Amino acid sequence: MSRDDLLALAREAGRHGRLMGLDLGEKTIGLALSDVARTIASPLETIRRTKFTEDVKTLLALVQKNAVTGLVIGLPLNMDGSEGPAAQSARAFARNLAKHSPLKVAFWDERLSTMAVTRTLLEADTSRRRRAELVDKMAASYILQGALDWLRHNGPATQGE
């Protein structure tokens, strides 16, 4: 995973504009949205996956509705940093998405994101049913917030651009 991709996304998407975070699961896609200043990520919604074409249609409608300028996709690396089947699937999703949209995409390491979100929900005494409703979009928010925080400290604005 290259941080250069995230820098390129920030440059191409402009200084302001919403980014959308995606947590790709086998059955769902969790979505999160940044504010236009790119400081805070908020959970948006969870898409129940059906067929790729339908999933992309739903995703792109939300991209348009929310004036999204770039996507940050969670990359599920193995604990040793290597890429396994889940990471390859995320990269394939991005390649296929590129055939339907010119949006710039960057990947962000999502190791332990679902675990961190689940722990937070458990500490908040959230019911099992409610956790199931929230975990994917909250994981997307966790992924996007990590990328936003990194950009705030390393992005184009900090490099004199």
N, C-alpha and C positions, 0 to 999 in steps of 0.2 A: 504494500500500500504506500503510495507516494503522497507526501504532503504537497508536492508540486501540483498535483491534480486539484487539490482544494484551493491553492493559491490561484490557479488558472480559472477555476470556477468563480472565485471572488472577483477577479479582474474582468472576466467576460460578462458577469452578471451586473457589473457596475457597483458603485459604493453603497447604494441603497436598493432595496428590493427584497422581497421575501424569499427565503429558501425553504424548501420542504424536505423533511427527513422521512426516510422510508425504512421500516423494519420488515424485511421480507421473510415471511414464514411459509410453510407448506400450504396452510389453509387460509391464512389471512395476510394482509399487508397493513401494518400500523403506519399511520401518517401523523406527522407533526409539522407545525408551521412556525416560522420565525416572525418577529415583528420586522417592520421595514428597516429599522436601524441595525438589525441582526444582533441583538443582545440577548433576547429571551426566546426560548423554544417552548411552544405550548402544544399539548396533545390535540390533534384535530379529529381524527376518526379512524375506524378500522374497516377496511374493505374485505369482505368475504371473497376469497379467490374462487373463480369459476374457470373460464377460459382466458388465455392471455389477452386476446383481442378485447374482450369485455372488461377485463381488469384495467387495461390501458385506457380504454374509453372513459371509464369512471375516474381514473387517476388524472387524465388530461383535462377532464371537465373541472375537477377540483383545482388543478394548476391554473386554469384560465380564470375561474371564479375568484381565486385568491391572489391573482397577479404574481404568481411565482416566477422567479427569474433563474432558478437553478435547483438541482436536486442533490441531496446528500443521502447516499444509500449505505446502510449498515453492511459491513463486510464481516461475516462470521469466520474469523480466523481461528485456527486451532490454538490451543494454549501456548504452543511453542512458536507461534507466529507464522506457521506454514498455512497454505491454503488447501482445504479439503473439498469434498463434494458440495458442501453448502456455500462456500465462497465462490466456487466455480458457477454454481447456480445463480448467485447474485450478479456475477459478471455477465452471465448469459442474458439475464433479465435486462441489464443495462444496454447490452448490444442490441437486443431485439427492440427495446424501447426507442433507441436512436433511429430506428427505421420509421418511427411514427412521430417523432418530435425532435426539434433542433436544440432542445434544452441541454445545457451543459450539466454533466453528472460528475460527481466526485464520490469516492468511497471513504468511509470512516470505520475504523476498527470498532466492532460492536461486542467484543468479548466481554462477557459477564454483564451486559446491559440488562437482559431479562432477569437475571438473578438479583441485580441491584434493585430493580423496580419491584420485583416480587417481595423482596425483603422490606422495602419501604411500605408496601401495601399491607403486609402482615403486621408490621409495627403499628400501622394505623388501624388495626383490627378490622380490615376490610373482609367482607364475606368472600367465600370461595367463588360464588357466582359473580359478584361484582369485580373481583380480581380478574376473572376470565374476560370480562367486558373491557377492562382498562389496560391490561398488561401490554398489549401490542402497541397501542398508540402512545402509551407512556414510555415504552422502550424506544420508539421512534423519537420521542422528545428528548430522551436521555442521549441518544446518538447525535441528534442535531445540536443539542446544547454543548456537547463535547467539541464538535466541529466549530461552533460559533465562538466558544471560549478560546480555542486554538487560533482562530482567525483574528480575534481581537488583539492577541498578543504577537501574532506573526504575520498578519495579513498585509495587503497592499498599503493601507494607511500607515502602518508602522515602518514601512520600507521606503517612505518618501515618494510614493506614487500618487 
